[in-house]
């Protein structure tokens, strides 16, 4: 596994020798957008395509891999990862125990967003979850437990991240609004008011939904538009952006397949939108933190129902990874067919693309 991952990383590093310098430099960097479909397994994608009669946008990406998702709690071969540990692996390249948010043995782990800002390029996080949810937190905070909401938000106040968009009216409360403003953030709770010209932006909307959006309840695709506009304006020479579709997981926990598929569709739309907007050299990585629901594959549209779920919990199943880039893609002959990489490899892929 390590040898296989090293081959990929060596190749990507060779492709990216153009370098990465602070944004004020004229030297351009690769722009990396990491899309995480929380809870999205292979069958979530396949059933969505069958139900809507159309291919998801990211399924057409040339490079496709399988990702192993175990956390340190999975050594028994039965315990699946939770979102905090899985997101930490993606964000830092380090395995941790379930519930941990970019920390191991009481020590903070350096995230890809922190590395990006040290290099002087942009860093942003977008989610349909609350901004203190496990996945966005792993990229913006450090905490011993994902349930320590106030600890996470206080940590986010010290994060160098430039952009935060998601469900998060709590951030606009009296408790935290003044603190974020003192850190240079402009705060918004409607899509139309969100001004990407500001130097640092926090959008805390009442919720993020897959269909029938309103100004207070935008879609993930609409937030993606704002995020790309912001990054292209402020950091045209390079940035890292993580965008999470959280409700594939949440609806799968409730065994609500139609609702989960609606979120897969919006997730796919967000990816298509991002690739149409990004300029210059870029790479888009689409993956999941884990699979939720043990979802089975329907053979016909009429078979699609909530009965396809076999559990309401996470599973240890491998999840997909899709890769698209303006650079030369990862040559297929260098990859084992149906090859599996570890989730920590995603961090190193991002790191080597950004040269941070």
C-alpha positions as CSV (number, residue, x, y, z in Angstrom):
1,X,0.0,0.0,0.0
2,X,2.7,2.5,1.0
3,X,4.7,1.6,-2.2
4,X,1.6,2.1,-4.3
5,X,0.8,5.5,-2.7
6,X,4.3,6.6,-3.1
7,X,4.2,6.0,-6.9
8,X,1.1,8.2,-7.2
9,X,2.6,11.0,-5.0
10,X,5.9,10.9,-6.9
11,X,4.1,11.3,-10.1
12,X,1.9,14.1,-9.0
13,X,4.9,15.9,-7.5
14,X,6.7,15.6,-10.8
15,X,3.7,17.1,-12.6
16,X,3.7,20.0,-10.2
17,X,7.3,21.3,-10.3
18,X,5.9,24.6,-11.4
19,X,6.0,25.5,-7.7
20,X,3.7,27.2,-5.2
21,X,4.5,30.7,-3.8
22,X,2.6,33.3,-1.8
23,X,-0.3,34.8,-3.5
24,X,1.4,38.1,-4.2
25,X,4.0,36.3,-6.3
26,X,3.5,35.9,-10.1
27,X,4.3,32.2,-9.8
28,X,1.1,30.2,-10.3
29,X,0.1,27.2,-8.2
30,X,-2.3,24.4,-8.8
31,X,-5.8,25.0,-7.4
32,X,-7.1,22.0,-5.5
33,X,-10.7,21.4,-4.8
34,X,-11.5,18.4,-2.6
35,X,-15.2,17.3,-2.6
36,X,-16.3,15.0,0.2
37,X,-19.6,13.2,-0.1
38,X,-20.2,12.3,3.5
39,X,-21.5,8.7,3.7
40,X,-21.4,8.3,-0.1
41,X,-20.6,4.7,-1.2
42,X,-20.4,3.3,-4.7
43,X,-24.1,2.2,-4.5
44,X,-25.3,5.7,-3.5
45,X,-23.8,6.9,-6.8
46,X,-25.1,4.0,-8.9
47,X,-28.6,4.2,-7.5
48,X,-28.8,7.9,-8.0
49,X,-27.8,7.5,-11.7
50,X,-30.4,4.7,-12.1
51,X,-33.1,6.7,-10.5
52,X,-32.6,10.0,-12.4
53,X,-31.6,8.3,-15.6
54,X,-28.4,10.3,-15.9
55,X,-24.7,9.9,-15.1
56,X,-23.3,11.9,-12.2
57,X,-20.9,14.4,-13.4
58,X,-17.9,13.1,-11.5
59,X,-18.4,9.5,-12.8
60,X,-17.0,10.6,-16.1
61,X,-13.7,11.5,-14.5
62,X,-10.9,9.4,-16.1
63,X,-9.2,8.3,-12.8
64,X,-11.2,6.2,-10.4
65,X,-10.0,4.5,-7.3
66,X,-11.2,2.8,-4.1
67,X,-10.4,4.3,-0.7
68,X,-10.0,2.4,2.5
69,X,-11.6,4.3,5.4
70,X,-10.5,2.6,8.7
71,X,-9.7,4.6,11.8
72,X,-7.5,3.5,14.7
73,X,-10.7,2.1,16.2
74,X,-11.0,-0.3,13.3
75,X,-8.2,-2.6,14.2
76,X,-10.8,-5.2,15.3
77,X,-11.9,-5.4,11.7
78,X,-15.5,-4.6,12.6
79,X,-15.6,-1.0,14.0
80,X,-16.2,1.5,11.2
81,X,-14.7,5.0,11.3
82,X,-16.8,8.0,12.3
83,X,-16.8,11.2,10.3
84,X,-14.3,13.0,12.6
85,X,-11.6,10.4,12.3
86,X,-12.2,9.9,8.6
87,X,-12.1,13.7,7.9
88,X,-9.0,14.0,10.0
89,X,-7.2,11.4,7.9
90,X,-8.2,13.3,4.7
91,X,-7.2,16.7,6.2
92,X,-3.9,15.7,7.9
93,X,-2.8,12.3,6.5
94,X,-2.8,10.8,10.0
95,X,-5.0,8.0,11.4
96,X,-6.8,8.9,14.7
97,X,-9.4,7.5,17.0
98,X,-13.1,8.0,16.4
99,X,-14.5,11.4,17.7
100,X,-11.0,13.1,17.4
101,X,-10.8,16.3,15.4
102,X,-7.3,16.7,13.9
103,X,-5.7,15.7,17.2
104,X,-3.8,12.6,18.3
105,X,-2.6,11.8,21.8
106,X,-3.4,15.4,22.9
107,X,-1.3,17.0,20.1
108,X,-2.6,19.1,17.2
109,X,-2.2,17.7,13.7
110,X,-1.3,20.1,10.9
111,X,-4.1,20.2,8.3
112,X,-3.9,20.9,4.6
113,X,-5.6,24.2,5.1
114,X,-3.0,25.3,7.6
115,X,-0.2,24.2,5.1
116,X,-1.9,26.2,2.3
117,X,-2.0,29.4,4.4
118,X,1.6,29.0,5.4
119,X,2.4,29.0,1.7
120,X,0.4,32.1,1.2
121,X,-2.3,30.6,-1.0
122,X,-6.1,30.6,-0.2
123,X,-7.9,28.1,2.0
124,X,-11.7,27.7,2.3
125,X,-14.3,25.3,3.6
126,X,-17.9,24.8,2.4
127,X,-20.4,22.4,3.8
128,X,-24.1,21.6,3.8
129,X,-23.6,20.7,7.5
130,X,-23.1,23.0,10.4
131,X,-19.7,24.7,10.2
132,X,-18.8,22.9,13.5
133,X,-19.7,19.5,12.0
134,X,-17.1,16.8,12.1
135,X,-15.9,17.1,8.5
136,X,-15.5,20.9,8.3
137,X,-14.0,20.9,11.8
138,X,-11.2,18.6,10.8
139,X,-10.1,21.1,8.2
140,X,-10.5,24.2,10.4
141,X,-10.1,23.2,14.1
142,X,-8.5,20.9,16.7
143,X,-10.5,19.2,19.4
144,X,-10.3,16.0,21.4
145,X,-14.0,15.3,20.7
146,X,-16.3,16.3,17.8
147,X,-19.0,17.1,20.3
148,X,-17.1,19.9,22.0
149,X,-18.8,22.6,19.9
150,X,-17.6,25.6,21.7
151,X,-14.0,24.3,21.7
152,X,-14.2,23.7,18.0
153,X,-15.5,27.2,17.3
154,X,-12.9,28.8,19.5
155,X,-10.3,26.8,17.6
156,X,-11.8,28.0,14.3
157,X,-11.4,31.5,15.4
158,X,-7.6,30.9,15.4
159,X,-7.7,29.1,12.1
160,X,-6.0,30.9,9.1
161,X,-8.8,29.8,6.8
162,X,-10.2,32.6,4.6
163,X,-13.7,31.4,3.8
164,X,-16.4,29.5,5.7
165,X,-19.7,28.7,4.2
166,X,-22.4,26.4,5.6
167,X,-25.2,26.0,8.0
168,X,-24.2,28.1,10.9
169,X,-26.5,30.7,12.3
170,X,-24.9,30.0,15.7
171,X,-21.8,31.7,14.4
172,X,-23.8,34.9,14.0
173,X,-25.1,34.9,17.5
174,X,-24.1,37.4,20.2
175,X,-21.7,34.7,21.5
176,X,-19.5,34.6,18.4
177,X,-20.3,37.3,15.9
178,X,-18.1,39.9,17.5
179,X,-15.2,37.4,17.9
180,X,-15.3,36.5,14.2
181,X,-15.5,40.1,13.2
182,X,-12.5,40.9,15.3
183,X,-10.7,38.2,13.3
184,X,-11.5,40.1,10.1
185,X,-14.5,38.1,8.9
186,X,-17.5,39.7,7.3
187,X,-20.6,37.7,8.4
188,X,-23.7,36.9,6.3
189,X,-26.9,34.8,6.7
190,X,-28.4,35.1,3.2
191,X,-27.0,34.1,-0.2
192,X,-27.8,37.4,-1.8
193,X,-26.0,39.5,0.8
194,X,-22.9,37.3,0.8
195,X,-20.2,39.7,-0.6
196,X,-17.2,37.8,-2.0
197,X,-15.3,41.0,-2.4
198,X,-14.6,41.1,1.4
199,X,-11.2,39.8,2.5
200,X,-12.6,37.1,4.8
201,X,-16.1,35.7,4.5
202,X,-18.3,33.6,6.9
203,X,-21.7,32.6,5.6
204,X,-23.9,31.0,8.2
205,X,-27.2,30.1,6.7
206,X,-30.2,28.6,8.4
207,X,-29.7,25.4,6.4
208,X,-28.3,24.1,3.1
209,X,-30.8,22.1,1.0
210,X,-30.5,20.1,-2.2
211,X,-33.6,21.5,-4.0
212,X,-36.1,24.4,-3.9
213,X,-33.6,26.9,-2.5
214,X,-34.3,30.2,-0.8
215,X,-32.1,33.1,0.0
216,X,-31.8,31.8,3.6
217,X,-31.5,28.2,2.5
218,X,-29.2,27.9,-0.5
219,X,-28.0,24.7,-2.2
220,X,-24.5,23.3,-2.1
221,X,-24.2,24.3,-5.7
222,X,-25.0,27.9,-4.9
223,X,-22.5,28.0,-2.1
224,X,-19.9,26.5,-4.5
225,X,-20.5,29.3,-6.9
226,X,-19.8,31.8,-4.1
227,X,-16.7,29.9,-3.0
228,X,-15.1,29.7,-6.4
229,X,-15.9,33.4,-7.1
230,X,-14.2,34.3,-3.8
231,X,-11.1,32.2,-4.4
232,X,-10.7,33.2,-8.1
233,X,-10.9,36.9,-7.0
234,X,-8.6,36.8,-4.0
235,X,-6.3,33.9,-4.8
236,X,-5.9,33.6,-8.5
237,X,-2.5,32.1,-8.1
238,X,-3.6,29.1,-6.0
239,X,-5.9,27.8,-3.3
240,X,-7.2,24.8,-1.5
241,X,-11.0,24.4,-1.1
242,X,-12.9,21.6,0.7
243,X,-16.6,21.3,-0.2
244,X,-18.7,18.7,1.7
245,X,-22.1,17.3,0.8
246,X,-23.1,16.2,4.3
247,X,-26.7,15.1,3.9
248,X,-25.9,12.0,1.9
249,X,-24.8,10.6,5.2
250,X,-27.5,12.1,7.4
251,X,-30.4,10.9,5.1
252,X,-28.7,7.5,4.9
253,X,-28.6,7.3,8.7
254,X,-32.4,7.7,8.5
255,X,-32.6,5.2,5.6
256,X,-34.2,7.9,3.4
257,X,-32.9,7.0,0.0
258,X,-34.8,9.5,-2.1
259,X,-33.5,12.3,0.1
260,X,-30.0,10.9,0.0
261,X,-30.1,10.7,-3.8
262,X,-31.3,14.3,-4.0
263,X,-28.2,15.3,-2.1
264,X,-25.9,13.2,-4.4
265,X,-27.4,15.0,-7.4
266,X,-26.8,18.4,-5.9
267,X,-23.3,17.3,-4.9
268,X,-22.7,16.3,-8.6
269,X,-24.1,19.6,-9.7
270,X,-21.7,21.5,-7.4
271,X,-18.7,19.6,-8.8
272,X,-19.7,20.3,-12.4
273,X,-20.2,24.0,-11.5
274,X,-16.8,24.2,-9.8
275,X,-15.0,22.7,-12.8
276,X,-16.7,25.1,-15.2
277,X,-15.6,28.1,-13.1
278,X,-12.1,27.3,-12.0
279,X,-9.3,28.8,-14.2
280,X,-5.7,28.0,-14.7
281,X,-4.1,24.8,-13.5
282,X,-6.4,22.8,-11.2
283,X,-7.2,19.4,-9.8
284,X,-10.6,18.2,-8.5
285,X,-10.7,15.2,-6.1
286,X,-14.0,13.7,-5.3
287,X,-14.3,11.1,-2.5
288,X,-16.2,10.1,0.6
289,X,-15.2,9.8,4.3
290,X,-17.0,6.5,4.7
291,X,-20.1,4.6,3.5
292,X,-23.4,4.9,5.5
293,X,-26.3,2.5,5.4
294,X,-24.8,-0.6,3.8
295,X,-26.8,0.4,0.7
296,X,-27.5,-2.3,-1.8
297,X,-27.5,-1.9,-5.5
298,X,-30.9,-1.8,-7.3
299,X,-31.1,-3.6,-10.7
300,X,-34.0,-1.5,-12.0
301,X,-35.5,1.9,-11.1
302,X,-38.6,0.2,-9.6
303,X,-36.4,-1.6,-7.1
304,X,-35.2,1.7,-5.6
305,X,-36.6,2.0,-2.1
306,X,-35.5,2.5,1.5
307,X,-35.4,-1.3,1.8
308,X,-32.1,-1.2,0.0
309,X,-30.4,0.0,3.2
310,X,-29.1,-2.8,5.5
311,X,-28.2,-0.7,8.5
312,X,-28.6,2.8,9.8
313,X,-24.9,3.0,10.7
314,X,-21.5,3.5,9.0
315,X,-19.9,0.5,7.4
316,X,-16.3,-0.5,6.7
317,X,-16.8,-0.6,3.0
318,X,-14.4,1.1,0.6
319,X,-15.6,4.3,-0.9
320,X,-14.9,5.8,-4.4
321,X,-12.4,8.4,-5.4
322,X,-12.6,10.3,-8.7
323,X,-9.9,12.6,-10.0
324,X,-9.9,15.3,-12.8
325,X,-7.2,17.7,-13.6
326,X,-6.1,20.3,-16.1
327,X,-2.7,18.7,-15.7
328,X,-1.8,15.4,-17.2
329,X,-3.9,12.9,-15.4
330,X,-2.6,10.0,-13.4
331,X,-1.6,7.4,-16.1
332,X,-3.7,4.3,-15.8
333,X,-0.8,2.0,-16.4
334,X,0.8,3.2,-13.1
335,X,-2.2,2.1,-11.1
336,X,-3.3,-1.4,-10.1
337,X,-6.7,-2.1,-11.7
338,X,-9.4,-1.7,-9.0
339,X,-6.6,-0.4,-6.8
340,X,-7.2,0.6,-3.2
341,X,-5.5,3.5,-1.5
342,X,-5.7,4.5,2.1
343,X,-7.7,7.6,3.0
344,X,-4.5,9.3,4.4
345,X,-3.2,9.2,0.8
346,X,-5.7,11.9,-0.2
347,X,-4.0,14.4,2.1
348,X,-0.6,13.6,0.5
349,X,-2.1,13.9,-3.0
350,X,-3.4,17.4,-2.1
351,X,-0.2,18.3,-0.4
352,X,2.0,17.4,-3.4
353,X,-0.4,19.1,-5.9
354,X,-0.2,22.3,-3.9
355,X,3.6,21.8,-3.2
356,X,3.1,22.8,0.5
